[in-house]
Amino acid sequence: MHPAVRRLTGYLTRHVDGPLLGVVLALMAVGLIVLFSASNANFARVSAQLANMLIALGVMWVFANIPPHYLLRLAFPLYVVGVLLLVGVALAGDVVHGARRWLDLGVTRIQPSELMKIAVPLALAWYFERHEATLRLGNYVVATVMLVIPVALIVRQPDLGTALLITAAGFFVLFLAGLSWRLIAGLGVAGIAALPFAWSVMHDYQRQRILTLLDPAQDPLGAGYHTIQSTIAVGSGGWFGKGWMNGSQTHLDFIPERATDFIFAVYAEEFGLIGSLVLLVLFLLVISRGMLITAGAPTLFTRLLAGAITLTFFTYAFVNMGMVSGVLPVVGIPLPLISYGGTALVSICLGFGILMSIASHKKLVQT
């Protein structure tokens, strides 16, 4: 290899984590293969997703090259901007399909809730880093309030799936920061006690999703249709599946949203239990690599941030597969790196870029 090419390659890859990138690329390749079948060999849609992946990989590379101490400086300002944008959505956001989630800035429209997937764990990790030497119960209360404010604004839109992911990310930071098991148990009891109130403030469609989970057959052509058809597809795949492009539930148009939220049903039908286990192994490799980076992180800030990013990725995969398999309510969370769409893909790869930065920048510059 020519020395100039070697130097360029070394520069481009010096902050890239090889094992993590390799598994991410493998999952993206699986996503393109499944999307080709789910979209009925629609080359335009597959090409659009490939473009989304290239953009996401570019974002991942950029953040892999940003030292963590810069993220530490930006954490709280980013959180404040995100909350202000969410307030802007609540006051003057665009309503699309009955939900007020988008904010028109004149030159473009943005969905601030996506920003909070990274801003919330960043801000909470920054807060605990500042108070590392004197952590008390009051610090956990303040951190919980910091989490509740954006989650409440997002639930109001309503966007239950994004609110769930941000809640999970915030909880993981609290847990990794040392939140005691007694408090976690107390919060769990309080959450159970608050269920009647939560039920009373839920939107009708949210209540229907829970009732459908308990008994999909009560409305097989309406609210229960997604769950019934996806579970039929998953079960009909058997051990080895029906073969790529041969899924009957998929190609007879029984599976709804088969390129996005329910793409796992397409995969399970065509590749079976064995293929699903292979996919699970790939997800577990990503999570394992993320936890290794978390364990080797040099500061509390980087440790909390890496752990939250990794466990949030786990939440993405767990909730989506549970939803498609009929053991969790339908909440509109995509299968990470597999489902069609650019927004979630970019936010996930942005998180992976931060993981790579933490792995490669071992020394955090104190400011």
C-alpha angles and dihedrals in degrees: 000000000000112000092236091052090047091052092048092048091048091050093049094047104034093101097032116106105226100203093047093046091049094055092043090054090048091053091047090052090052088049092055092047093051093042090055089059096038091052093047093249093310102170092188092058093045090049090050090052091048088054089050089052093051091051090048092050089050091053089048091053092049093052092043087062096049110094113235093241089067089054088050090057093047097043102091097035089051090051092050092048090049093052091047090051090050089052087050090053091051092051103036110002125140116257113227121176091346096307127105101215107125131078120204111218095179098251095048145354120246135190104220094192089072090057090055092060086075101023095059099054089041092054095044092048089049091051094051091045089057093050098035095121096048106033112166137163090269091062091058090049091053091047090050090053089050088054097043096053098064093035091055091049091050094047087053092059083051109245108140096171095056091042089054093051093048091047089051092049091050093046091051090055091049091048095047090047089063106269104173123246089237091060091045090052090047091051089049092053091046090050092052091048090051094053095097090053091045090051091052094054097043120110116250093251091052092053089047091054091056093046089048091053089056094047118005091175092069089080107015095166096040130030094357096050097090094050096043095049095043093050090048089053094047093048096044091059091076119183101324104017132235094281134262112307090007102094108129095197089050101045096039087058097243095128112078121215087008095164095049128023096006100041090115088067088058091049095047093048094050100036101029130206093319092053090047090053090052089052090049090052090053091051091048090051090055091048092046092051090048092051091049089054089048092052091051096045110126101218140034091250095054093041094053093043095048092046093049093049092049096046092045088056087052089051091052092054097039096049094044094049091044091050093050091045092053098245096105132041120265105263104159101251116149125227102258116253090354108066121082115257140084107226099064091038092056093046091050093048090045087058091049089051089056089050090053091048091052091049095049101037100061097172119064112207109229116226 
